[in-house]
Amino acid sequence: MALQFTEQQFQEAWRELDEPQIEGEWEFFTETMGVKIYRRFIKETGLYEYKVFGSLSSCTPDLCADVYMDLAYRKQWDGYVKELYEKDYGGQKAIYWEVKYPFPLSNRDNSATSPSSLLALTLLSQYVYMRERRDLEVNGRKICVVLARSSAVSQCPEKSGVIRVEDYKQSLAMESDGANGTKVFMNYFDNPGGKIPTWLVNWAAKSGVPAFLTDMQKACSNYASYCRNKK
C-alpha cells in the first residue's frame, strides 16, 4: 500500500511550532482564549484555510495525542459527533465521521433563507478520511504529529440529507510547552460545497476552534478515569 503521507509533510507540520509560515497570503484573523488564528483565502473555492497556534495547559503532549486519536472516547466528550468509527474499505482503512452542527446548511439551495430561521435547524456533515500519527524525536525534543486528509472511498456512499465533505485536510503538531502543558499548531481546511454564509465561516474559526481546544483539555483531564472504567 502506498504511503498515505510523505515525510516532508510531517516535517513541515512540526516546524510550524518553531517558525510559523504566515507570510504572503496569510492574514491575522483573530485571537481568543490564548489562541491565535490566521487564514488565507482560497480563490478556487471561495473559502478560507486556517492556521491555529495555541496551548493546552495541564495536559501533556502524549495525553493530548492519545485523547485526540481515541475515536471511542471522542464520542463521549465531543457533542458534535453523530457517528464516528474506523473501518476497512477494501484493504484501505478510513474513518467515517458524521458531524451535527446547529446550523441549517443542508438546504443550501435556498439562498433566501433568513438568519433567524437558520438558527433553528441542524446541519449534518459527513467526512471520510485517512489519518496517521507519528511521534518524532527532533534534537532531543519529542513532537507528536497527526496528519489527516479526505479519502474517496466508493464503498462508503453518501447519505441523503447529509453533506459529504469531499475536500478535507488537517495537520496537528504538539510538544511540551516546557511546563505541564502542550504547545499546539493546527492547520485545517474543509470544503463541504455550496455557499457558506460569512457569519458561519467566522463563527467556526473564531469560536469553534477555541471551544474545541477547551473541550479537549477537559477531555484530557477525564481520560484516565474513562480508561479505568472501560476495563
C-alpha positions, -999 to 999 in steps of 0.1 A, spaced: 0 0 0 13 34 -9 23 58 19 -6 79 30 16 109 38 51 119 30 80 125 54 81 161 41 45 167 53 53 156 88 84 178 89 65 208 76 39 204 103 62 203 133 84 232 120 54 255 123 59 252 161 92 270 157 87 292 127 51 298 118 47 301 80 22 330 79 38 354 53 24 362 19 -13 354 15 -18 346 52 -35 373 74 -41 375 111 -77 367 118 -84 367 155 -70 359 189 -92 345 216 -86 324 248 -49 325 241 -53 310 206 -41 329 175 -58 322 142 -45 331 108 -63 325 75 -58 327 37 -84 329 10 -86 300 -15 -99 316 -47 -109 283 -63 -134 275 -35 -142 309 -21 -133 295 14 -105 301 39 -78 278 51 -68 283 87 -37 280 109 -41 279 147 -14 285 173 -22 279 209 -16 258 240 -34 234 263 -24 239 300 -21 210 324 -22 184 296 10 166 284 16 161 247 13 123 250 -20 126 268 -33 151 242 -23 128 213 -39 98 229 -72 116 235 -71 130 200 -66 96 185 -92 77 206 -123 77 185 -144 58 210 -136 83 237 -143 113 214 -179 101 211 -181 106 248 -169 142 250 -175 158 216 -211 169 215 -209 174 177 -203 137 169 -232 118 155 -213 88 141 -176 81 143 -157 49 136 -128 34 117 -134 7 91 -115 -13 64 -128 -4 30 -114 -29 5 -80 -30 22 -79 7 29 -86 19 64 -106 51 67 -125 70 93 -162 78 89 -172 109 108 -207 123 108 -209 157 124 -240 175 136 -239 213 138 -266 237 150 -267 253 115 -292 249 86 -269 244 56 -282 211 44 -307 230 23 -281 252 7 -301 260 -25 -325 282 -6 -304 314 -7 -333 334 6 -334 317 39 -332 343 67 -306 342 95 -333 338 121 -347 306 106 -311 293 101 -305 291 138 -334 268 144 -321 240 122 -292 215 121 -265 207 96 -252 172 92 -218 168 75 -201 136 65 -163 131 64 -144 100 52 -107 104 58 -74 88 65 -50 98 92 -16 89 106 2 97 138 40 99 142 60 105 174 91 123 163 125 129 181 139 162 170 172 173 186 161 159 220 125 172 216 96 148 215 70 161 190 37 144 180 23 150 146 -11 138 133 -20 143 96 -54 137 81 -70 141 46 -102 132 29 -104 98 11 -125 88 -18 -140 55 -6 -166 42 -31 -178 16 -6 -190 44 17 -219 61 -1 -233 95 7 -264 97 29 -295 116 19 -297 149 37 -260 147 48 -234 169 31 -203 150 21 -171 170 27 -150 159 -3 -120 181 3 -107 180 39 -72 182 53 -57 188 87 -23 187 103 -17 188 141 17 192 158 21 190 196 50 193 220 57 202 256 54 239 265 82 235 289 59 232 319 29 209 323 11 218 291 12 214 254 21 238 226 -2 232 197 -2 240 160 -31 231 137 -37 237 100 -71 228 85 -93 233 55 -125 217 45 -148 223 16 -184 210 20 -195 225 -13 -222 251 -18 -223 286 -4 -214 291 32 -225 324 49 -198 346 61 -212 347 96 -208 309 98 -173 308 85 -163 335 110 -181 316 138 -163 283 131 -129 300 131 -134 324 159 -155 303 183 -154 267 171 -116 261 173 -110 277 208 -141 258 221 -127 226 207 -94 231 225 -113 239 257 -134 207 254 -103 187 246 -85 200 276 -114 189 298 -114 155 280 -77 151 288 -84 156 325 -111 129 324 -92 104 302 -76 83 330 -110 78 346 -125 68 312 -98 42 306 -102 27 341 -140 24 337 -139 8 303 -117 -22 315 
